[in-house]
Amino acid sequence: MSAGPADPTKVCEAVLGEEMAYNIKHKIYPSKNAIVERLLARRVEMEPVYAALHRKLSAPPSALSTFLDVVLATAAFWNSDRIAVARNTRTRLKAVNGLIAERADELAALLSERDRLYETSSFSTETEYHPIDVIDAAAAASGNYGYQSHVKDRLTRIRERFDLKYWPSLSELVAVIGDDAKGAGILAADPATAAAIDAPRASPVDFFRALFENIKLSSTVHGGSIPQGFRPTDESLATLANCALDLPCNRLATGDYVKRFRQRERERTNSRSRRGAGSLGNVC
């Protein structure tokens, strides 16, 4: 007697249950387990989503589990709170680099002035002047055992071979630190974060940008198992966001909302391509 057709809801919930059991056993990803619990608690809303996913992702077998894991990870790590932290961190990092550049310029000027005073007066101070001495002192102060054991003697031998004129001054070193901070670009650590904060201002679609990027990175073209060209329906994406993020009633996503967002992203991507400035890639 042949088995009947699989129940999409049972199949998807089994995948979610296995994910939760694995995480609990290994004491990892409690934030992903919280998303699993939300999805399981909202079975009625998720049933049409499970049916659509099962229909499109039943082959290969790992495609469905991969997609659900992408949803869990994105909801856990690229939700509005996490993205807000990322945006604030980027803003602060830019400000810190600016301060480093300013302070380095000031310190480099002071170090240069001190050198001139040494050279034009009968005074000196008991301060470090050789870059290797500064490195040695910093390693000692921080308790850097690796430097003391494996690097210090080698640098000392090199120092003994070359007099001071062969080494950059402290003011020159500090100036380079300032120039480096002044011209530094700020890069996201991963493509999904870069996509999520790509727009100038925060908005609910930041989550969808991260989700689309993670789907793309888990597709077969990138060595994953989600079929290339897989396109979740607008309604499915809206329901996934509403349930996984537990959005309040006044902020619920709709299929039309997702559809308009996708259209704007295509237009934005095409505009960037025409300007030759790159793009986020194909929108799912």
C-alpha positions as a Python dict, from the first residue, in 0.01 Angstrom:
ca = {
    (1, 'M'): (0, 0, 0),
    (2, 'S'): (158, 326, -113),
    (3, 'A'): (189, 618, 123),
    (4, 'G'): (-35, 917, 61),
    (5, 'P'): (95, 1263, -20),
    (6, 'A'): (300, 1425, 253),
    (7, 'D'): (134, 1690, 467),
    (8, 'P'): (335, 2009, 402),
    (9, 'T'): (263, 2148, 747),
    (10, 'K'): (381, 1831, 920),
    (11, 'V'): (691, 1816, 701),
    (12, 'C'): (789, 2178, 770),
    (13, 'E'): (711, 2158, 1140),
    (14, 'A'): (920, 1842, 1163),
    (15, 'V'): (1213, 2034, 1012),
    (16, 'L'): (1161, 2315, 1262),
    (17, 'G'): (1137, 2064, 1547),
    (18, 'E'): (1463, 1899, 1447),
    (19, 'E'): (1633, 2239, 1437),
    (20, 'M'): (1512, 2322, 1785),
    (21, 'A'): (1607, 1982, 1927),
    (22, 'Y'): (1958, 2010, 1783),
    (23, 'N'): (2004, 2360, 1923),
    (24, 'I'): (1878, 2258, 2266),
    (25, 'K'): (2102, 1950, 2273),
    (26, 'H'): (2410, 2156, 2185),
    (27, 'K'): (2302, 2461, 2390),
    (28, 'I'): (2324, 2697, 2095),
    (29, 'Y'): (2109, 2956, 1917),
    (30, 'P'): (1833, 3022, 2171),
    (31, 'S'): (1729, 3319, 1956),
    (32, 'K'): (1658, 3083, 1664),
    (33, 'N'): (1458, 2855, 1892),
    (34, 'A'): (1242, 3153, 1989),
    (35, 'I'): (1158, 3200, 1620),
    (36, 'V'): (1073, 2829, 1587),
    (37, 'E'): (832, 2859, 1880),
    (38, 'R'): (661, 3156, 1715),
    (39, 'L'): (613, 2969, 1389),
    (40, 'L'): (482, 2658, 1561),
    (41, 'A'): (239, 2864, 1766),
    (42, 'R'): (98, 3028, 1451),
    (43, 'R'): (31, 2712, 1253),
    (44, 'V'): (-295, 2833, 1099),
    (45, 'E'): (-130, 3140, 945),
    (46, 'M'): (171, 2939, 832),
    (47, 'E'): (-15, 2650, 666),
    (48, 'P'): (-48, 2817, 319),
    (49, 'V'): (318, 2920, 342),
    (50, 'Y'): (424, 2565, 420),
    (51, 'A'): (217, 2437, 129),
    (52, 'A'): (380, 2682, -114),
    (53, 'L'): (729, 2606, 14),
    (54, 'H'): (680, 2230, 7),
    (55, 'R'): (553, 2250, -349),
    (56, 'K'): (858, 2443, -470),
    (57, 'L'): (1132, 2305, -245),
    (58, 'S'): (1059, 1934, -208),
    (59, 'A'): (1360, 1855, -430),
    (60, 'P'): (1638, 1837, -340),
    (61, 'P'): (1536, 1721, 10),
    (62, 'S'): (1770, 1968, 181),
    (63, 'A'): (1630, 2273, 0),
    (64, 'L'): (1329, 2306, 228),
    (65, 'S'): (1531, 2271, 549),
    (66, 'T'): (1790, 2516, 416),
    (67, 'F'): (1527, 2776, 335),
    (68, 'L'): (1361, 2744, 675),
    (69, 'D'): (1699, 2776, 844),
    (70, 'V'): (1763, 3092, 641),
    (71, 'V'): (1435, 3235, 766),
    (72, 'L'): (1517, 3146, 1127),
    (73, 'A'): (1867, 3292, 1107),
    (74, 'T'): (1754, 3612, 938),
    (75, 'A'): (1471, 3668, 1187),
    (76, 'A'): (1707, 3599, 1477),
    (77, 'F'): (2010, 3797, 1364),
    (78, 'W'): (1876, 4056, 1120),
    (79, 'N'): (1559, 4168, 1290),
    (80, 'S'): (1487, 4538, 1341),
    (81, 'D'): (1665, 4554, 1678),
    (82, 'R'): (1980, 4388, 1545),
    (83, 'I'): (1979, 4602, 1233),
    (84, 'A'): (1938, 4917, 1444),
    (85, 'V'): (2244, 4814, 1644),
    (86, 'A'): (2436, 4760, 1319),
    (87, 'R'): (2337, 5104, 1190),
    (88, 'N'): (2437, 5269, 1518),
    (89, 'T'): (2766, 5081, 1520),
    (90, 'R'): (2843, 5196, 1167),
    (91, 'T'): (2766, 5557, 1262),
    (92, 'R'): (2981, 5536, 1573),
    (93, 'L'): (3267, 5368, 1387),
    (94, 'K'): (3268, 5650, 1134),
    (95, 'A'): (3278, 5905, 1416),
    (96, 'V'): (3556, 5718, 1598),
    (97, 'N'): (3768, 5705, 1284),
    (98, 'G'): (3719, 6079, 1247),
    (99, 'L'): (3830, 6137, 1606),
    (100, 'I'): (4132, 5910, 1560),
    (101, 'A'): (4232, 6108, 1252),
    (102, 'E'): (4201, 6438, 1440),
    (103, 'R'): (4383, 6319, 1751),
    (104, 'A'): (4655, 6153, 1546),
    (105, 'D'): (4720, 6477, 1357),
    (106, 'E'): (4747, 6661, 1689),
    (107, 'L'): (4973, 6397, 1845),
    (108, 'A'): (5195, 6376, 1537),
    (109, 'A'): (5239, 6753, 1545),
    (110, 'L'): (5330, 6745, 1915),
    (111, 'L'): (5581, 6464, 1864),
    (112, 'S'): (5741, 6656, 1578),
    (113, 'E'): (5759, 6967, 1794),
    (114, 'R'): (5924, 6772, 2074),
    (115, 'D'): (6186, 6641, 1831),
    (116, 'R'): (6259, 6997, 1716),
    (117, 'L'): (6296, 7113, 2075),
    (118, 'Y'): (6545, 6832, 2140),
    (119, 'E'): (6744, 6938, 1836),
    (120, 'T'): (6744, 7315, 1903),
    (121, 'S'): (6788, 7329, 2279),
    (122, 'S'): (6999, 7188, 2557),
    (123, 'F'): (6714, 6980, 2692),
    (124, 'S'): (6573, 6633, 2644),
    (125, 'T'): (6325, 6410, 2823),
    (126, 'E'): (6340, 6048, 2924),
    (127, 'T'): (6086, 5937, 2669),
    (128, 'E'): (6089, 5662, 2410),
    (129, 'Y'): (6207, 5769, 2069),
    (130, 'H'): (6266, 5443, 1879),
    (131, 'P'): (5960, 5259, 1735),
    (132, 'I'): (6098, 4923, 1851),
    (133, 'D'): (6124, 5051, 2209),
    (134, 'V'): (5759, 5155, 2192),
    (135, 'I'): (5659, 4812, 2057),
    (136, 'D'): (5860, 4639, 2332),
    (137, 'A'): (5700, 4853, 2601),
    (138, 'A'): (5349, 4797, 2465),
    (139, 'A'): (5401, 4420, 2452),
    (140, 'A'): (5534, 4417, 2807),
    (141, 'A'): (5248, 4631, 2939),
    (142, 'S'): (4986, 4407, 2777),
    (143, 'G'): (5155, 4084, 2881),
    (144, 'N'): (5196, 3967, 2523),
    (145, 'Y'): (5378, 3641, 2581),
    (146, 'G'): (5393, 3551, 2214),
    (147, 'Y'): (5579, 3872, 2130),
    (148, 'Q'): (5818, 3834, 2420),
    (149, 'S'): (5894, 3470, 2333),
    (150, 'H'): (5905, 3471, 1953),
    (151, 'V'): (5936, 3824, 1814),
    (152, 'K'): (6129, 4051, 2050),
    (153, 'D'): (6474, 3898, 2005),
    (154, 'R'): (6440, 3898, 1626),
    (155, 'L'): (6339, 4264, 1618),
    (156, 'T'): (6620, 4352, 1857),
    (157, 'R'): (6876, 4193, 1623),
    (158, 'I'): (6733, 4385, 1327),
    (159, 'R'): (6742, 4708, 1527),
    (160, 'E'): (7107, 4655, 1611),
    (161, 'R'): (7192, 4626, 1241),
    (162, 'F'): (7035, 4959, 1140),
    (163, 'D'): (7075, 5294, 1312),
    (164, 'L'): (6791, 5536, 1376),
    (165, 'K'): (6788, 5698, 1031),
    (166, 'Y'): (6654, 5374, 881),
    (167, 'W'): (6343, 5377, 1099),
    (168, 'P'): (6032, 5599, 1082),
    (169, 'S'): (5993, 5847, 1364),
    (170, 'L'): (5713, 5821, 1617),
    (171, 'S'): (5546, 6126, 1465),
    (172, 'E'): (5553, 5962, 1122),
    (173, 'L'): (5399, 5644, 1259),
    (174, 'V'): (5120, 5834, 1431),
    (175, 'A'): (5056, 6040, 1117),
    (176, 'V'): (5007, 5720, 919),
    (177, 'I'): (4757, 5595, 1177),
    (178, 'G'): (4564, 5918, 1133),
    (179, 'D'): (4573, 5905, 756),
    (180, 'D'): (4462, 5542, 765),
    (181, 'A'): (4161, 5626, 983),
    (182, 'K'): (4077, 5933, 776),
    (183, 'G'): (4052, 5741, 451),
    (184, 'A'): (3907, 5417, 583),
    (185, 'G'): (3588, 5285, 429),
    (186, 'I'): (3337, 5109, 654),
    (187, 'L'): (3258, 4757, 538),
    (188, 'A'): (2995, 4522, 674),
    (189, 'A'): (3125, 4188, 799),
    (190, 'D'): (2876, 3994, 587),
    (191, 'P'): (2663, 4051, 274),
    (192, 'A'): (2331, 4029, 460),
    (193, 'T'): (2423, 4310, 698),
    (194, 'A'): (2548, 4517, 404),
    (195, 'A'): (2215, 4463, 230),
    (196, 'A'): (2009, 4536, 542),
    (197, 'I'): (2171, 4876, 605),
    (198, 'D'): (2208, 4970, 240),
    (199, 'A'): (1934, 5232, 249),
    (200, 'P'): (2010, 5571, 412),
    (201, 'R'): (1736, 5531, 673),
    (202, 'A'): (1597, 5237, 866),
    (203, 'S'): (1268, 5087, 749),
    (204, 'P'): (1073, 4759, 781),
    (205, 'V'): (1214, 4642, 447),
    (206, 'D'): (1565, 4613, 593),
    (207, 'F'): (1469, 4263, 709),
    (208, 'F'): (1360, 4163, 358),
    (209, 'R'): (1686, 4290, 210),
    (210, 'A'): (1880, 4070, 452),
    (211, 'L'): (1649, 3776, 384),
    (212, 'F'): (1686, 3805, 7),
    (213, 'E'): (2063, 3822, 41),
    (214, 'N'): (2073, 3514, 264),
    (215, 'I'): (1848, 3323, 23),
    (216, 'K'): (2082, 3413, -262),
    (217, 'L'): (2389, 3304, -65),
    (218, 'S'): (2222, 2969, 11),
    (219, 'S'): (2127, 2903, -351),
    (220, 'T'): (2286, 2642, -574),
    (221, 'V'): (2487, 2905, -759),
    (222, 'H'): (2670, 2972, -430),
    (223, 'G'): (2703, 2606, -334),
    (224, 'G'): (2382, 2584, -133),
    (225, 'S'): (2072, 2374, -193),
    (226, 'I'): (1802, 2633, -263),
    (227, 'P'): (1730, 2616, -638),
    (228, 'Q'): (1864, 2912, -832),
    (229, 'G'): (1574, 3135, -929),
    (230, 'F'): (1353, 3020, -642),
    (231, 'R'): (1106, 3296, -573),
    (232, 'P'): (882, 3282, -265),
    (233, 'T'): (543, 3442, -322),
    (234, 'D'): (484, 3793, -191),
    (235, 'E'): (212, 3659, 39),
    (236, 'S'): (442, 3389, 177),
    (237, 'L'): (716, 3640, 252),
    (238, 'A'): (473, 3874, 423),
    (239, 'T'): (337, 3595, 643),
    (240, 'L'): (687, 3470, 726),
    (241, 'A'): (788, 3818, 838),
    (242, 'N'): (472, 3870, 1040),
    (243, 'C'): (504, 3539, 1223),
    (244, 'A'): (882, 3508, 1257),
    (245, 'L'): (925, 3867, 1375),
    (246, 'D'): (599, 3870, 1573),
    (247, 'L'): (508, 4204, 1417),
    (248, 'P'): (236, 4407, 1590),
    (249, 'C'): (-101, 4455, 1421),
    (250, 'N'): (-21, 4810, 1311),
    (251, 'R'): (298, 4699, 1136),
    (252, 'L'): (191, 4380, 962),
    (253, 'A'): (338, 4320, 617),
    (254, 'T'): (109, 4237, 326),
    (255, 'G'): (166, 4072, -10),
    (256, 'D'): (112, 4406, -182),
    (257, 'Y'): (372, 4568, 46),
    (258, 'V'): (629, 4304, -45),
    (259, 'K'): (540, 4330, -414),
    (260, 'R'): (593, 4708, -415),
    (261, 'F'): (922, 4665, -230),
    (262, 'R'): (1048, 4413, -482),
    (263, 'Q'): (959, 4647, -766),
    (264, 'R'): (1148, 4934, -602),
    (265, 'E'): (1450, 4709, -545),
    (266, 'R'): (1455, 4604, -911),
    (267, 'E'): (1440, 4968, -1018),
    (268, 'R'): (1713, 5062, -772),
    (269, 'T'): (1932, 4773, -883),
    (270, 'N'): (1886, 4860, -1249),
    (271, 'S'): (1966, 5224, -1177),
    (272, 'R'): (2286, 5128, -999),
    (273, 'S'): (2385, 4898, -1282),
    (274, 'R'): (2341, 5178, -1532),
    (275, 'R'): (2561, 5404, -1321),
    (276, 'G'): (2822, 5130, -1299),
    (277, 'A'): (2821, 5142, -921),
    (278, 'G'): (2734, 4777, -861),
    (279, 'S'): (2420, 4640, -704),
    (280, 'L'): (2285, 4407, -442),
    (281, 'G'): (2237, 4141, -704),
    (282, 'N'): (1913, 3982, -820),
    (283, 'V'): (1618, 4042, -593),
    (284, 'C'): (1447, 3716, -499),
}
